[in-house]
Amino acid sequence: MFDRYLIDAASLHNTGPLDAPTGFAFAAKLGYYRGLGLSMVEELNVSIDGEALPRAAVRFDEGNGPLTLDEMETAYDRRWAFGAPATISVDLPGGFPEGEHTLSLQQKLRISYMPFPSFNFDQKVVKVAA
């Protein structure tokens, strides 16, 4: 429904020291018209140029501190509000690759009244600002 708004391309940046980045991060929004408890976000799959990055390398932070995807499964007291940006960070030695690349995000969401999960997908051609 709101797939084209999931990735904020302008927010992409490397993390860690400037001379030796340890990963990258970007802002993302929820692809569902209501907020959700973080335990209902089943997957956040991040890819660069179609290559999936390891699940264990992905972290999520809606403003209350970063969580691994495994930790999100039991974060019953935290929510991702509709329209609110959250930071998705990825541990990737060297940071985001130089030049333009396709960044993809797929969200798998468990919606309480739907008998199947909701999949939301966005991809943008991006590069880290100099």
N, C-alpha and C positions, 0 to 999 in steps of 0.2 A: 504494500500500500504506500509506504513512504520510503521505498528502497533507494531512490536517488538521493536521499538526504542522510543516509547512514554515515558516510565518510565525509569529514570536513578536510578537504585536500589542503587547504591553507594552513592547517594546524600541524602538518607532518614535520617532525624534527628528530634529529639524532639525540640520544641520551648518553650520558657519561662524559669523559674528557673529550675536548674538541679534537685532540690529536689522535685519540684512540677510542672512538665510540663503542659502547657496549650493547647498543640496541637502538630502537627508535620508538616513537610514540605518536599518536594522533587522536584527535577528538572524534567521537562517534555518537550517534543518536539511536534511540530505540526505534525499530521498525514496526511498532504497534501503537495504536491510537490511545492506549491507556498505559499508565505505568505498570511495572511488574516488580514483584519481589525478586531479588537476585537469585534465589533458589530456583526460579522458574526460567532462568536463562540457561538452557541446557548446553549450548555450544556457542563459541565465538571462534570461527575459523578464519584465520588471516593467511593470505597468500600474496606472493610477489611473482608477477609474470606467470601465474598459474601453478607455481610451486608452493604447496602448503607448508606453513611453518609449524614446528612442533607445538602441540597443545600445552606442554609443560613450560614453554617459553613465553606464553601469553599471560598478561596480568590485566586486571580490570579495576578501575577506580572511579566511582561516581561522586567522589569528594570526601569520602570517609575513610580513606586509606586503601592501598592496593590489596587485591585478593588474587590468588591463583584461580583457575577455573574449577579446580577441585574444591577449594574453600568456598566458592560461590554456591555450591550445592547445598550447603548448610547455613548460608547467610540469611536466615529467616527474618531478621529484624532490619534488613536493608532493602531499599527500593531504588529502581531506576525510573525516574519520572519521565513522562512523555515530553519531548522537546528539550530535555536537559542533556547537555553534552557530558559524556563520560570519557575518561582517558583510557585508551587501550595501548599498553606498552608491550613490546616484544624484545626479549633478550636475543640479540643477534650480533655476534662479534663483528666489528667493523661498521656497525650501524646500517642504515638503509643504503643500498648500492647507489653509486654515483650515476647521474643521468636520469632520464625519464624511464619509469617503469610502471606497470599496471599493479596497483594495490587493490586487493579484493577483501571484502569482509562478508561473511555469511553468518547470520544469527539464526539459531534454532531455539524457538521459544515455546514453552508449554503454557497454553492458554486454558484457564480452568474450565471453560464451557465448550471447548472444542475437542472432539475425539481424536484429533491428530495434531502434530506440532505445526507451528507456523514457521516457515523458512523465509527469511528476508535476505536479499543479496544486493550489494553495491560494489562497483569497481570504478576506479578513476585512474587516469594516467597522471602520475605525480612525480615530483622530484623534491629533494630536500633543498630548502632555500639556502643560498650561500651566506 
